[in-house]
C-alpha cells in the first residue's frame, strides 16, 4: 500500500474549494456542476467579491465509463437554474449569473465529448 502527496495544485484547490451546485444522474449519463472561486477580488470590484469558474464533470455508465470534465468562466455569483433533456446522451442546463441588478442566463449543452453554449 502506498501513500503519496499530490503535487497537482489545481486538483488540490478544486477538491478543497469546489461546491456542487447541480447534479443529474440517469442510467446512461451523469452530470455534476461545480462552482470554484477564483480568489479574493477576482470579480474586479473594490469589494472582496470573487468570480467563479464552473467545472462540469460528465460520465457514462459501464464497467469502464467515458468521463470528461470541462471548465467555463469566469462568472459573478453563478446559480444553477434547471436541467433540460435534449437527447438521451445530451443534457441541457441553465446558469444564472451577474450582479444583483443585472442577472443574465446562459444555456449550456453537455455530452460526453463536449460542452457548448446554446444560443
Long-range contacts (C-beta under 8 A, 24 or more apart in sequence): 14-55, 18-55, 21-54, 21-78, 21-79, 21-80, 22-80, 22-83, 22-93, 24-83, 24-91, 24-93, 27-61, 28-60, 28-61, 28-88, 28-89, 29-58, 29-59, 29-60, 29-61, 29-88, 29-89, 29-91, 29-112, 30-58, 30-59, 30-60, 30-61, 31-56, 31-57, 31-58, 31-91, 31-93, 31-110, 32-56, 32-57, 32-58, 33-80, 33-93, 33-95, 35-78, 38-73, 38-74, 42-74, 43-74, 43-76, 49-76, 49-77, 51-75, 51-76, 52-76, 52-77, 52-78, 54-78, 54-95, 56-108, 56-110, 56-115, 58-110, 58-111, 58-112, 59-112, 60-112, 66-112, 67-112, 68-112, 68-113, 70-110, 70-114, 70-115, 72-108, 72-115, 81-105, 92-118
